[in-house]
Amino acid sequence: MKKSVISFIAVMLVIVLLGLCAVMGFTVAGRTIIPAVNDTEHGIRLGLDLVGGSRIVYEAELPEGYDTGNLSSDMETAQSMIRQRLTNKGFTEATVALSGDNRISVEIPQITNPEEAVQTLGSTAQLVFMDADGKEWLTGTDIKRATAMYGQPTGAELTDEHYVQIEFTDEGTQKFSEATASIAARKNTDGMNFLAIVMDDQAISTPMVENQLTQSTCVISGGNFTAESAKELADLINVGQMPFSLKQVELRSVGPQLGANALQTSLLAGAIGIVLVCLFMLIVYRIPGLVACLALGFYIVIEAVVFGLIRVNLSLPGIAGIILSIGMAVDANVIIFERIKEELRAGKTVKSAIDSGFKRAFTAILDSNITTLIAAAVLFWMGTGTIVGFATTLGLGVIISMFTALTVTHFLLNRMVDFHVRSPKAYGV
C-alpha cells in the first residue's frame, strides 16, 4: 500500500512538473532545454494563418530561344522545387502557388521581415558548374540527384566522413568527363583546378579536381562537412535544377489570415471540448473516467513538450491533427473500460478484470492506431506544406496517445485497486 501511494504521487509529480515545463519552459545556463508552448523562437512554430509572415513573388526570366510551349510544365517544376526547399528548411506550413503564366507566389509564416524571408528561402537561379575562367560546363538539368551521405567516399580505408554524392544524366556524365579532363590538366597551376558549383552568381561549393572522372557519379568530400552542411549542399543542388532563372518582383509582409485572436479562440474551443469529454468519462465510467482524465492530462503535457522539442509547424490543419489524436486517445480508453466492465459482469475481481480488459482491448487499439499511423506516414512522405504539418501532429499524437492508454492508464487503474477501490459500481457496472 505504501509503495502504491509513493508511486502514485511520483507519477502525479511528473505530470505536474512536465506541465510546468511545457507552460513556462526549462532553461539551463541560458540554453533552452524544454521550450514553453508560447515560445515561437525555440519551440512550436505558428503557421501563416495564425501569426502572419512574408510574401515573395517570383517571375520567370525566360532565356532567349526558350520554347514557351514548355512554360506551364516548367513553372510547375519550379514550384515543386521551391516547395521542397522550404520543406527541407522546416517551413512545412509555407505556401507556394502559381500566379498567372510565369509567376510564383511564396508565403512564409512567422518571418515578418521580407528580406529575412528571402535569405531563408535561399537562391532561386539555375545551377551551373564552371571552371576558374568562368566557363560553364554543366547546369542543373545535367544532374539526376544529389545525396548527403556518410561513410568512406573513396572506398579506401579512411575515416568515415560526411560527403555529398552527385549522380549525372547520360549527357551530364559526358560533360562532366570533359570538364574534369580540362580542369585536372591545370592541377599544377596554383589553386586553379577547381569546378565551382554556382548559384545566383555565388559559389556554393568549389571542389578540387585532381583527375579526369568518367563515372556517372562523383563525390564532394574533404570539406569538413557536418551532417547538416552536407544535407544543405545536397538540397541546394537538388533544388537548383531550375529550367530558368527567377527574379523577385514583389516582397512584403502579411498579417495573419485568421486574425490576431485566432489561436486563443482555437485553444479555448479545445479546452471546452476536453472539459466536456472529461465530464462524460467521469459520469459514465466513474473511477476509470477519473483515471482517463489524468492520463489525458499527461498526454496533453507530453504532446506539448514533444511538439516544442521538434519545433512542429502549427496551423489549422496541424490543430486538426491534434484534436483527432486526442479523440483517438479517449477512444482507446473507452475500448479498455468497456472490456473491463464486461469482465466485471462475468464475475471477475476488479484486479483480474483490469488485466483481462487491457489484454482484450490491446489488439483493437493496436490495429486502429497502426492503420492511422500508416495513413499519417503516407501523407508525411508524399505530401507537402500543410499536409505535412497535419501528418506530423496526427502521427506523433497517435503514438503518444497509445503510450498513455496502455501504460499510464493501466498503472493508475492498478493503483486505484491498491487503494481498496474495488466495488464494481465504482468502475461503471
For each residue, the residues with C-beta under 8 A, 3 or more apart:
1: 4 5 418 419
2: 5 6
3: 6 7
4: 1 7 8 415 418 419
5: 1 2 8 9 419
6: 2 3 9 10
7: 3 4 10 11 411 415
8: 4 5 11 12 412 415 419
9: 5 6 12 13
10: 6 7 13 14
11: 7 8 14 15 408 411 412
12: 8 9 15 16 294
13: 9 10 16 17
14: 10 11 17 18
15: 11 12 18 19 294 297 298 301
16: 12 13 19 20
17: 13 14 20 21
18: 14 15 21 22 298 301 302 305
19: 15 16 22 23 297 301
20: 16 17 23 24
21: 17 18 24 25 26 34 305
22: 18 19 34 36 37 301 304 305 308
23: 19 20 36 37
24: 20 21 36
25: 21 32 34 35 36 39 42 43
26: 21 32 33 34
27: 30 31 32 33
28: 31 33
29:
30: 27
31: 27 28
32: 25 26 27 35 39 42 43
33: 26 27 28
34: 21 22 25 26 305 308 309
35: 25 32 39 42 43 44 308 309
36: 22 23 24 25 39 43 308
37: 22 23 43 44 304 308
38: 43
39: 25 32 35 36 42 43 44 308
40: 43 44 45 46 51 110
41:
42: 25 32 35 39 308 311
43: 25 32 35 36 37 38 39 40 307 308 309 311
44: 35 37 39 40 307 308 311 312 314
45: 40 90 93 109 110 311 312 313 314
46: 40 50 51 109 110 263 313 314 315
47: 50 51 93 109 313 314 315 316 318 386 389
48: 51 52 53 93 94 95 107 108 109 110 254 256 257 315
49: 109 256 257 258 262 315 316
50: 46 47 109 256 258 262 263 314 315 316
51: 40 46 47 48 109 110 256 263
52: 48 109 110 112 253 254 255 256 257
53: 48 94 107 108 109 110 111 112 117 253 254
54: 107 108 111 112 113 114 116 117 251 252 253 254
55: 105 106 107 114 250 251 252 253 254
56: 105 106 107 108 114 117 118 121 248 250 251
57: 99 103 104 105 106 248 249 250 251
58: 82 103 104 106 124 246 247 248 249
59: 102 103 246 247 249
60: 71 74 75 78 102 103 244 245 246
61: 244 245 246 247
62: 66 68 71 102 244
63: 66 244 245
64:
65:
66: 62 63 70 71 244
67: 70
68: 62 71
69:
70: 66 67 73 74 243
71: 60 62 66 68 74 75 101 102
72: 75 76 101
73: 70 76 77
74: 60 70 71 77 78 243 244
75: 60 71 72 78 79 98 101 102 104
76: 72 73 79 80 98
77: 73 74 80 81 242 243
78: 60 74 75 81 82 104 242 243 244 246
79: 75 76 82 83 96 97 98 104
80: 76 77 83 84
81: 77 78 84 85 238 239 241 242
82: 58 78 79 85 86 96 104 106 121 124 239
83: 79 80 86 87 94 96 384 385
84: 80 81 87 88 235 238 239 384
85: 81 82 88 89 121 122 235 239
86: 82 83 89 91 92 94 96 106 108 121
87: 83 84 90 91 92 384 385 388
88: 84 85 231 235 239
89: 85 86 120 121 122
90: 45 87 311 313
91: 86 87 94 108 109 120 313
92: 86 87 313 384 385 386 388 389 392
93: 45 47 48 109 313 314 315 318 385 386 389
94: 48 53 83 86 91 106 107 108 109 385
95: 48 105 106 107 385 386
96: 79 82 83 86 104 105 106 385
97: 79 104 105
98: 75 76 79 103 104 105
99: 57 103 104 105
100: 103
101: 71 72 75
102: 59 60 62 71 75
103: 57 58 59 60 98 99 100 249
104: 57 58 75 78 79 82 96 97 98 99 246
105: 55 56 57 95 96 97 98 99
106: 55 56 57 58 82 86 94 95 96 121
107: 48 53 54 55 56 94 95 254
108: 48 53 54 56 86 91 94 111 117 120 121
109: 45 46 47 48 49 50 51 52 53 91 93 94 313 315
110: 40 45 46 48 51 52 53
111: 53 54 108 116 117 120
112: 52 53 54 253
113: 54 116 117 253
114: 54 55 56 117 118 251 252 253
115: 118 119 251
116: 54 111 113 119 120
117: 53 54 56 108 111 113 114 120 121 251
118: 56 114 115 121 248 251
119: 115 116 122
120: 89 91 108 111 116 117
121: 56 82 85 86 89 106 108 117 118 124
122: 85 89 119 236
123: 199 200 202 204 236 240
124: 58 82 121 200 242 245 246
125: 199 200 201 240 242 245 246
126: 139 140 199 240 241 242 243 244 245
127: 139 140 143 197 198 199 236 237 240 241 242
128: 136 138 139 140 197 198 199
129: 136 137 138 139 142 176 179 195 196 197 198
130: 133 134 135 136 137 195 196 198
131: 134 135 137 179 182 183 194 195 196
132: 183 186 192 193 194 196
133: 130
134: 130 131
135: 130 131
136: 128 129 130 139
137: 129 130 131 175 176 178 179 182 195
138: 128 129 142 143 168 172 175 176 179
139: 126 127 128 129 136 142 241
140: 126 127 128 143 237 240 241 242
141: 169 172 241 243
142: 129 138 139 168 169 171 172 175 176
143: 127 138 140 146 166 167 168 169 172 237 238 241
144: 167 168 169 172
145: 166 167 238
146: 143 164 165 166 167 233 234 235 237 238
147: 164 165 167 234
148: 162 163 164 225 227 230 231 233 234
149: 153 162 163 164 165 219 230
150: 160 161 162 163 227 230
151: 160 161 163
152: 155 156 157 158 159 160 161
153: 149 161 163 165 219 221
154: 158 219 221
155: 152
156: 152
157: 152
158: 152 154 161
159: 152
160: 150 151 152
161: 150 151 152 153 158 221 222 225
162: 148 149 150 225 226 227 229 230
163: 148 149 150 151 153 219 220 221 225 230
164: 146 147 148 149 205 219 220 221 225 230 233 234 237
165: 146 147 149 153 217 218 219 220
166: 143 145 146 217 218 219 220 237
167: 143 144 145 146 147 216 217
168: 138 142 143 144 172 173 175 176 216 217 218
169: 141 142 143 144 172 173
170: 173 174 216
171: 142 174 175
172: 138 141 142 143 144 168 169 175 176
173: 168 169 170 176 177 214 215 216
174: 170 171 177 178
175: 137 138 142 168 171 172 178 179
176: 129 137 138 142 168 172 173 179 180 213 218
177: 173 174 180 181 212 213 214
178: 137 174 175 181 182
179: 129 131 137 138 175 176 182 183 195 209
180: 176 177 183 184 195 209 211 212 213
181: 177 178 184 185 212
182: 131 137 178 179 185 186
183: 131 132 179 180 186 193 194 195 209
184: 180 181 187 193 209 210 211 212
185: 181 182 193
186: 132 182 183 189 192 193
187: 184 193 209 210
188:
189: 186 192 193
190:
191: 194
192: 132 186 189
193: 132 183 184 185 186 187 189 208 209 210
194: 131 132 183 191 206 207 208 209
195: 129 130 131 137 179 180 183 206 207 209
196: 129 130 131 132 203 205 206
197: 127 128 129 203 204 205 206 207 237
198: 127 128 129 130 201 202 203 204
199: 123 125 126 127 128 202 204 236 240
200: 123 124 125
201: 125 198
202: 123 198 199
203: 196 197 198 206
204: 123 197 198 199 233 236 237
205: 164 196 197 220 223 233
206: 194 195 196 197 203
207: 194 195 197 220 223
208: 193 194
209: 179 180 183 184 187 193 194 195 213
210: 184 187 193
211: 180 184
212: 177 180 181 184
213: 176 177 180 209 218
214: 173 177
215: 173 218
216: 167 168 170 173
217: 165 166 167 168
218: 165 166 168 176 213 215
219: 149 153 154 163 164 165 166
220: 163 164 165 166 205 207 223 233
221: 153 154 161 163 164 225
222: 161
223: 205 207 220 229
224:
225: 148 161 162 163 164 221 229 230 233
226: 162 229 230
227: 148 150 162 230 231
228: 231 232
229: 162 223 225 226 232 233
230: 148 149 150 162 163 164 225 226 227 233 234
231: 88 148 227 228 234 235
232: 228 229 235 236
233: 146 148 164 204 205 220 225 229 230 236 237
234: 146 147 148 164 230 231 237 238
235: 84 85 88 146 231 232 238 239
236: 122 123 127 199 204 232 233 239 240
237: 127 140 143 146 164 166 197 204 233 234 240 241
238: 81 84 143 145 146 234 235 241
239: 81 82 84 85 88 235 236
240: 123 125 126 127 140 199 236 237
241: 81 126 127 139 140 141 143 237 238
242: 77 78 81 124 125 126 127 140 245 246
243: 70 74 77 78 126 141
244: 60 61 62 63 66 74 78 126
245: 60 61 63 124 125 126 242
246: 58 59 60 61 78 104 124 125 242
247: 58 59 61
248: 56 57 58 118 251
249: 57 58 59 103
250: 55 56 57
251: 54 55 56 57 114 115 117 118 248
252: 54 55 114
253: 52 53 54 55 112 113 114
254: 48 52 53 54 55 107 257
255: 52
256: 48 49 50 51 52 259 260 262
257: 48 49 52 254
258: 49 50 262 316
259: 256 262
260: 256
261: 264 265
262: 49 50 256 258 259 265 266
263: 46 50 51 266 267
264: 261 267 268
265: 261 262 268 269
266: 262 263 269 270 316 319
267: 263 264 270 271
268: 264 265 271 272
269: 265 266 272 273
270: 266 267 273 274 319 322 323
271: 267 268 274 275
272: 268 269 275 276
273: 269 270 276 277 323
274: 270 271 277 278 296 300 326
275: 271 272 278 279
276: 272 273 279 280
277: 273 274 280 281 296 330
278: 274 275 281 282 289 292 293 296
279: 275 276 282 283
280: 276 277 283 284 289
281: 277 278 284 285 288 289 290 292 293 330 333
282: 278 279 285 286 289 290 293
283: 279 280 286 289
284: 280 281 289 428
285: 281 282 288 289 292 337 427 428
286: 282 283 289 290 425 426 427 428
287: 290 291 413 416 421 426 427
288: 281 285 291 292 333 336 337 340 413 427 428
289: 278 280 281 282 283 284 285 286 292 293 337 428
290: 281 282 286 287 293 294
291: 287 288 294 295 409 412 413 416
292: 278 281 285 288 289 295 296 330 333 337 409
293: 278 281 282 289 290 296 297
294: 12 15 290 291 297 298 408 412
295: 291 292 298 299 329 333 404 405 408 409 412
296: 274 277 278 292 293 299 300 326 329 330 333 404
297: 15 19 293 294 300 301
298: 15 18 294 295 301 302 404 408
299: 295 296 302 303 326 329 400 401 404 408
300: 274 296 297 303 304 326
301: 15 18 19 22 297 298 304 305
302: 18 298 299 305 306 400 403 404
303: 299 300 306 307 322 325 396 397 400
304: 22 37 300 301 307 308
305: 18 21 22 34 301 302 308 309
306: 302 303 309 310 396 400
307: 43 44 303 304 310 312 314 393 396
308: 22 34 35 36 37 39 42 43 44 304 305 311 312
309: 34 35 43 305 306
310: 306 307 396
311: 42 43 44 45 90 308
312: 44 45 307 308 318 389 392 393 396
313: 45 46 47 90 91 92 93 109 318 388 389 392
314: 44 45 46 47 50 93 307 318 319 389 393
315: 46 47 48 49 50 93 109 318 319 386 389
316: 47 49 50 258 266 319 320 386
317: 320 321 386 387 389 390
318: 47 93 312 313 314 315 321 322 386 389 390 392 393
319: 266 270 314 315 316 322 323 393
320: 316 317 323 324 390
321: 317 318 324 325 389 390 391 392 393 394 397
322: 270 303 318 319 325 326 393 394 397
323: 270 273 319 320 326 327
324: 320 321 327 328 394 397
325: 303 321 322 328 329 393 394 396 397 398 400 401
326: 274 296 299 300 322 323 329 330 397 401
327: 323 324 330 331
328: 324 325 331 332 368 369 372 397 398 401
329: 295 296 299 325 326 332 333 397 400 401 404 405
330: 277 281 292 296 326 327 333 334
331: 327 328 334 335 368
332: 328 329 335 336 361 365 368 369 401 402 405 406
333: 281 288 292 295 296 329 330 336 337 405 409
334: 330 331 337 338
335: 331 332 338 339 361 364 365
336: 288 332 333 339 340 357 358 361 365 405 409
337: 285 288 289 292 333 334 340 341 357 427 428
338: 334 335 341 342 361
339: 335 336 342 343 356 357 358 360 361
340: 288 336 337 343 344 353 354 356 357 413 427
341: 337 338 344 345 357 427 428 429
342: 338 339 345 346 357 360
343: 339 340 346 348 352 353 356 357 360
344: 340 341 347 348 350 353 424 427 429
345: 341 342 429
346: 342 343
347: 344
348: 343 344 352 353 356
349: 352 353 422
350: 344 353 354 417 421 422 423 424 427
351: 354 355 414 417 422
352: 343 348 349 355 356
353: 340 343 344 348 349 350 356 357 427
354: 340 350 351 357 358 410 413 414 417
355: 351 352 358 359
356: 339 340 343 348 352 353 359 360
357: 336 337 339 340 341 342 343 353 354 360 361
358: 336 339 354 355 361 362 406 410
359: 355 356 362
360: 339 342 343 356 357 363
361: 332 335 336 338 339 357 358 364 365
362: 358 359 365 366 406
363: 360 366 367
364: 335 361 367 368
365: 332 335 336 361 362 368 369 402 405 406
366: 362 363 369 370 402
367: 363 364 370 371
368: 328 331 332 364 365 371 372
369: 328 332 365 366 372 373 398 399 401 402
370: 366 367 373 374
371: 367 368 374 375
372: 328 368 369 375 376 394 398
373: 369 370 376 377 395 398 399
374: 370 371 377 378
375: 371 372 378 379
376: 372 373 379 380 391 392 394 395 398
377: 373 374 380 381 391 395
378: 374 375 381 382
379: 375 376 382 383 387 388 390 391 394
380: 376 377 383 388 391 392 395
381: 377 378
382: 378 379
383: 379 380 387 388 391
384: 83 84 87 92 387 388
385: 83 87 92 93 94 95 96 388 389
386: 47 92 93 95 315 316 317 318 389 390
387: 317 379 383 384 390 391
388: 87 92 313 379 380 383 384 385 391 392
389: 47 92 93 312 313 314 315 317 318 321 385 386 392 393
390: 317 318 320 321 379 386 387 393 394
391: 321 376 377 379 380 383 387 388 394 395
392: 92 312 313 318 321 376 380 388 389 395 396
393: 307 312 314 318 319 321 322 325 389 390 396 397
394: 321 322 324 325 372 376 379 390 391 397 398
395: 373 376 377 380 391 392 398 399
396: 303 306 307 310 312 325 392 393 399 400
397: 303 321 322 324 325 326 328 329 393 394 400 401
398: 325 328 369 372 373 376 394 395 401 402
399: 369 373 395 396 402 403
400: 299 302 303 306 325 329 396 397 403 404
401: 299 325 326 328 329 332 369 397 398 404 405
402: 332 365 366 369 398 399 405 406
403: 302 399 400 406 407 408
404: 295 296 298 299 302 329 400 401 407 408 409
405: 295 329 332 333 336 365 401 402 408 409
406: 332 358 362 365 402 403 409 410
407: 403 404 410 411
408: 11 294 295 298 299 403 404 405 411 412
409: 291 292 295 333 336 404 405 406 412 413
410: 354 358 406 407 413 414
411: 7 11 407 408 414 415
412: 8 11 291 294 295 408 409 415 416
413: 287 288 291 340 354 409 410 416 417
414: 351 354 410 411 417 418
415: 4 7 8 411 412 418 419
416: 287 291 412 413 419 421
417: 350 351 354 413 414 420 421 422
418: 1 4 414 415
419: 1 4 5 8 415 416
420: 417
421: 287 350 416 417 426
422: 349 350 351 417 426
423: 350 426 427
424: 344 350 427 429
425: 286 428 429
426: 286 287 421 422 423
427: 285 286 287 288 337 340 341 344 350 353 423 424
428: 284 285 286 288 289 337 341 425
429: 341 344 345 424 425
